[in-house]
Amino acid sequence: MKGSTVSNMTTAEVGSDGGSGPSWNPRDVSRAITSVNYLRWLLIVVVLALVAQFLSLVVSNETFQWDVVLRWLFDPSVISGLYVTLGLTVVAMVLGTAIGLVLAICRLSQSRAASSFAAVYIWFFRGTPMLVQLIFWYNMATIFPQLSISIPFGPTLINWETNAIITPLTAAIVGLALNEAAYMAEVIRGGLLSVDPGQSETAQAFGMTRSRALWRIIIPQAMRSIVPPTGNQLISMIKGTSLVSVIAMNDLLYSVQAVYNRTFEIIPLLMVAVIWYLVITSILNVGQTFIERYYARGERNNQMRGPQEVAMPVEEAR
Amino acid sequence: MNMTAPISQSVRSPVLVRARNVHKSYGQHEVLKGIDLDVRVGETIVILGPSGSGKSTFLRCINHLETMQGGSIVVGDEQVGYQMRGGKLYRASPGVMARQRKDIGMVFQQFNLYPHLTVLQNITEAPIGVHGEKRAEAEAYARALLERVGLSEKESAYPRQLSGGQQQRVAIARALAIKPKLMLFDEPTSALDPELVGEVLATMRDLATQGLTMIVVTHEIGFAKEAADRVIFMDDGKIVEEGSPEQVLVNPTQPRTRAFLNRFI
C-alpha cells in the first residue's frame, strides 16, 4: 500500500557512499518497512461481506420490484416532479440565502433595532415546524383575506385578494425561503464572525466603506466557513421540499405518491424517489468540493482537501 | 550622520499632525493622560516606551481606530472621526470617516494582509476601490512599489505563501499605494522572527530618507537612532521626554527614560 518509500531506498543508498561502508546506518528511516496490518484486512473482508449480503437482499427481494422501479424512473410525470423539486430548491435557496445574508448583517449590526428584529425573526422561524409554516402560508386567505401595501395605521396604497396571490407555488416558495433564511442567517453570521477582526479594522483604516469592506474583504474570507454548512442546508432543502406535497405542490415525492395511489406499488415508487434524491445530492456533493477548493485558494498548501478538513478551520501560525 | 539635514528642513515645514491634550481610557483604566504632539511634514517620529505605556493606543487614535474621550487630533485639515459645522463639533458618519482616512497609510503589527487576495490585489484594492484609480495605473504603481520593497517576483503569490518579513514589506507597499500624506507604523517588527526584522527596518529607513511623514511605534532602539528626526518616550500614558535621537537615547534627562534604555544595553 504505502510502500512507495521502497523506491527512495535506492536513491538514499546512492547518496551515501555507495550503500555499505562506515556510513551505512541500519536505523535510517528511509529503509523502514510497513508491516502488514492483519486486523485492517480482516475488517475490509467483513465490511465487504456485509455490503454484499445487504445488496443481494435488496436485489433479490420481490417487494422492491425492480422492473417497476425501472419502468417509472424516467416516466414524464416523475421527471416533471423532479423538475419541480429542483426548481423549488433553487428558488427557495437563492431567496433564503439573500434574506439570510441581510438578517446576518442586521444581527451583527450595532443598531439595536436591526439586531433585535433579526433575532426575533430567527427565533420564530427556527422555533416552529416547517410543516406548520407551510400550512399557514397555504391557508393565508383564511387569516388575512386581503393583502395590501399601506402606511402602518395609515392609508392603503395597493390591495390584493390573498387567494389570487397565494397559490400552492407561491406558498411553497415563501414558506421554504423564509424558513431557510433563518437558518442561513445563522450560518452566514457564524462565517462572518470567523474572520479575523483585524481584517475589518484594516479595511476601515484604508478608508473602505463598511459595505465595500463586507463585499471585498470579509465575505470572501467568511465563505470558507459558510460553504460546508450551506451544503448541508441545500441538501436538507432538497429533501425539505418533499413537505410541500401536503399543500398539493406536485414535486418529486407528490408525483410518485400520485402514481402509487393508483397502482399500489408503494415500495418500488418510493425507491424511484429515493434514487432521484440520491442522484441530486451526489451531484451537489461534487459541486461543493469544487466550491470549497476555490475558496481555499491562498491557503499555504491548497491541494485537494477533504470537506472535513475544511470544516475545521486550521489555526494559522503567524 | 546626515541627521541634522532633515531636522532643519522639517522645522520650517508646516505641521501635519496636531495632537492636543489627548485622553483615552478603557472603563476606569486611563491609558492616555493628556498627550500633546506636533508632527511636521516630512518628519519621522519614533515613539518608544514600555508595553502598556499607551503608545499604540495613541497611534490608533490618530486615524480613529480607537475613540478617544478627550482632546483633539487634527491631521492636515481633517479631524478624523469628527466634523466642525457652524462652530459645533459633530461625530462623523461612517462614510465621512472613510473619506477622512483616505490619506493616512497604516502598517500593522500582524501585517493584516488580505489572505484571499494576491500580493498585487492586496496593494491595488484601496487605490481602485477607495481612490477610484484606473486598474492599469494602480497596477503599474503597485509593481513599482513592489520593486521598491524588493518583492517584484511575488506579485501573484498569496500572503500566506510569504515569510513574515515579506508580508510586512507587502503591507508597507499596500500602505504606500494610496499615496499617503502620513504613514502610521504600529510595532511593525514585533511579530517578526529576529532574522527578518532587518529587511523591514531597511525598507522603512528608505522611506524616512525620502521625506515621507512617518509616526513609528516600535521597540527598535537602533532604528530610532538611525532614522528618527525626533524620538518620543512615553510611559504611563504621558510623554516623558522628547527630542533628537542623541538627546533622548544618548543623554536622556529623565530617570524613567534611562531605566527603559538600560534594559536594551
Interface residues (C-beta under 8 A of the other chain):
Chain A: D196 G198 Q199 E201 T202 Q204 A205 F206 G207 M208 T209 R210 R212 R216 I217 P220 Q221 Y295 R297 G298 E299 R300 E316 R318
Chain B: N63 L65 P94 G95 A98 R99 Q100 R101 K102 I104 M106 F108 Q110 N112 Y114 P115 H116 L117 T118 E125 A126 G129 V130 Y158 P159 R160 Q161 G164 I178 A191
